[in-house]
Structures are given as C-alpha cells and as structure tokens.
C-alpha cells in the first residue's frame, strides 16, 4: 500500500475542503500535511521516516506519541532525531 502524504508516526494525511472567495464562491482544495524526512535512532541503527512537524517537535523534546496511544504520552530516553537536508534547487 502506498503511503503518499501521510505521517509515519501519527497518520496525519491529506484533508479536503473549499477555497471561499469574498463573494462566497466555493472551489475545491487540498490541505496537505507539513512533512519532513528525518533519521531517527532506533536500536542499533537509523531509520528514515516522513514526519509531520508536530511529531518532529515532540520527538526532539523526548516525547513519543503514536497512532495507537494518542491520549497516552510516554517518555523516551535517549531518542535522537537528525533532520535530512533539503535538496538544493536547480537554478537555470
């Protein structure tokens, strides 16, 4: 199954809605999550994951929250997050 635009930690994905003009004309639009690639230390090695900015901030603070434990927050000892650098845009 393709993951596409979903956070690997919380499952946040694309939402649909409307652009509303001053004249109240409604046109369809897509709200995309703010995803970033991050290398996370798990066990003996690093794992690359796509995380939304909220999950990235929580992991940097040392707190983990997953899909199954939304209301329950567990402290994680020694988790390190390293952000992947963005690819340089080609200029012509």
LINTAMO-V579256 format. One record per pair of residues at least 24 apart in sequence whose ideal C-beta (glycine too) atoms are under 6 Angstrom apart, sorted by the first residue. I is the first residue (numbers start at 0). J is the second residue. D is the distance in whole Angstrom. If there is no record, write none. Layout:
i=I j=J d=D
i=I j=J d=D
This chain:
i=4 j=31 d=6
i=6 j=50 d=6
i=6 j=51 d=4
i=6 j=54 d=6
i=7 j=48 d=4
i=7 j=49 d=5
i=8 j=50 d=6
i=8 j=54 d=4
i=9 j=54 d=5
i=10 j=66 d=5
i=11 j=51 d=5
i=36 j=83 d=4
i=37 j=80 d=5
i=37 j=82 d=6
i=38 j=81 d=5
i=39 j=80 d=6
i=40 j=79 d=5
